[in-house]
Amino acid sequence: MFVLLSIFMTLPVILLAGSETPNAMAFAESAAITCALGILGMGLSYRKPRDLKPRYMFVLTVSSWFIIALLSSLPFYLSALDISAADAFFEGTSGITTTGATVLSGLDAMDKDLLIWRSILQWIGGIGIIGMFVAVLPFLRVGGMRLFATESSEWTDKALPRMKTLSRGLLFVYVVFSIIAVVTYWVSGMTLFDAFNHGLTSIATGGFSTSDMSMGKFSDLILVEATFFMIIGSLPFFLFVRELHGQHGVLFRDQQVRLFLTILFLVPLLLTLYRWTVSPVPFHPVHDYAATLFNVTSVVTTTGYASEDYSAWGPLAFVLFFFLMFVGGCSGSTAGGMKIFRFQLSLIILREQLMRLLHPRAVLTRKYNGRSVSDEIISSMIAYTFIFLLCLLLITVALAAMQLDFVTALSGALTSLTNVGPGLGDIIGPAGNFGPLPDAAKWVLSAGMLMGRLEILSVIIMLAPAFWRT
């Protein structure tokens, strides 16, 4: 992984060959350090068959994401930006976890090699998240992910060929959608540079942009196209692979997909009607609906783009956007959040409990997408929800202890755990960034982003003394 990351570090300079690359030395040094660590690791390792038990997989997953986030921050730290280690690590972590929160400003005039690196980071993180969902989290039984276990989630010799086939299919779909996004943006009026960067970060549901105005500098047509690509990035990619293999219709038969698309249809419609009735400024139906649909999709999919300051749309919009931060996309996508399926499982449990109150002796079946839902999956999902809320509380308290106001502390904690990007309020809202926060807050939020991306329980279990006992 480190050697592969070092190769990606050379891409900003290669892609800008013939253009000015003021941070070429920073990328060269970062690639050399990263590659040397990778070669050292391979030299110290030995090829001996070993069963990948859950204990090893937890350590591998958590440590690799943390170290890759650390190495990804090197180009920022060694560049001409002259930023602190906390800022560099925050930016690198936000990129690799596809969060989209940033401490940087003046993006319109920033060196192009750094802007490309931010986009590449999110693109790498996006495919890494999909792979982690397919192969790792169901195997580790984290947060109810066992519900999506397949033969490709088993680390056995028999399952490895299927895993390789699925991995190739996922990479193919991911690359094709990325190319389509870049070309579409370019044809619609973006420069090739802007189209490349936004194409990568749209499919990765990352949200890094090349402008301080984010997507607000582009046309309504591009906002609609970006909405489409954010939705694509938030759908289960393994279902796209199944569609390619002839299983037509599986995408829209999936319960996650149907509820996800329903939310994206109803909420923007409600908010557009609200803006029409209460907004003091003239109402423009096409533009306002396109902007509302775009910003709602950006938050629900945890992308983090913004076309305008939606927190200023009124109290209802402010409250809705806060709760939309919890939702997230579908499992098996690049999106973060609590994921649609957990809300659906909660409704199934609620219905079951209500039926038992009415009919104590009733025999009830618990099904999701045609598959039985075991008590183990329900217990894991409940544990995830509890630890999520507990971490939200602890991070909010920690940020408040650093003299941050309530809205900034709460929305900052939430946006890091759900990997949304911008928070709410004047400081970290859509019109601001995380730069003014103290360094201690940036370290805490960076940890929150990594925990949120790793489904929290993967990190928490490593803090338990019993985990390290042989």
Secondary structure, 3 states (H helix, E strand, C coil): CHHHHHHHHHHHHHHCCCCCCCCHHHHHHHHHHHHHHHHHHHHHCCCCCCCCCHHHHHHHHHHHHHHHHHHHCHHHHHCCCCCCHHHHHHHHHHHHCCCCCCCCCCHHHCCHHHHHHHHHHHHHHHHHHHHHHHHCHHHHCCCCHHHHCCHHHCCCCCCHHHHHHHHHHHHHHHHHHHHHHHHHHHHCCCCHHHHHHHHHHHHCCCCCCCCCCHHHHCCHHHHHHHHHHHHHHCCCHHHHHHHHCCCCCHHHHCHHHHHHHHHHHHHHHHHHHHHHHHCCCCCCHHHHHHHHHHHHHHHHCCCCCCCCCHHHCCHHHHHHHHHHHHHCCCCCCCCCCCCHHHHHHHHHHHHHHHHHHHCCCCCCCCEECCEECCHHHHHHHHHHHHHHHHHHHHHHHHHHHCCCCHHHHHHHHHHHHCCCCCCCCCCCCCCCCCCCCCHHHHHHHHHHHHHHHCCCHHHHHHHCHHHHCC
